[in-house]
Amino acid sequence: MTRAQFASTTIAAAGAAWLLGLAGVLPLSETVRTQVWPALPLLAIVSLGAYAFVNIGYNLLAFR
């Protein structure tokens, strides 16, 4: 399995789990379903952005 296939499979599985939780199929408490679950994609985007900035900063620092 290539790296792109692994990434797309992981993203698809996470997206499916998120949609199932949002639809009420997964057994989640009402607080988690209404307040925490809808914010998870935003948290993922912010975390990815922070990782990208740190990665770029480190590589600029280590550039010779």
BELMOHU-V535530 format. One record per residue. RES is the residue in one small letter. D_FIRST is the distance of its C-alpha to the first C-alpha in Angstrom with 1 decimal. Layout:
BEGIN
RES_D_FIRST ; RES_D_FIRST
END
This chain:
BEGIN
m_0.0 ; t_3.8 ; r_6.7 ; a_8.2 ; q_6.2 ; f_6.5 ; a_10.0 ; s_11.0 ; t_10.3 ; t_12.2 ; i_14.9 ; a_15.3 ; a_15.8 ; a_18.2 ; g_20.0 ; a_20.5 ; a_21.9 ; w_24.1 ; l_25.4 ; l_26.2 ; g_28.1 ; l_29.9 ; a_30.9 ; g_32.3 ; v_30.2 ; l_29.1 ; p_32.1 ; l_32.9 ; s_36.3 ; e_38.2 ; t_38.2 ; v_34.5 ; r_33.9 ; t_36.4 ; q_36.3 ; v_33.0 ; w_30.3 ; p_31.1 ; a_30.9 ; l_27.4 ; p_25.8 ; l_28.5 ; l_27.8 ; a_24.1 ; i_25.2 ; v_27.8 ; s_25.6 ; l_23.1 ; g_26.1 ; a_27.7 ; y_24.6 ; a_24.5 ; f_28.2 ; v_28.1 ; n_25.3 ; i_27.3 ; g_30.5 ; y_29.3 ; n_28.0 ; l_31.3 ; l_33.2 ; a_31.5 ; f_31.8 ; r_34.1
END
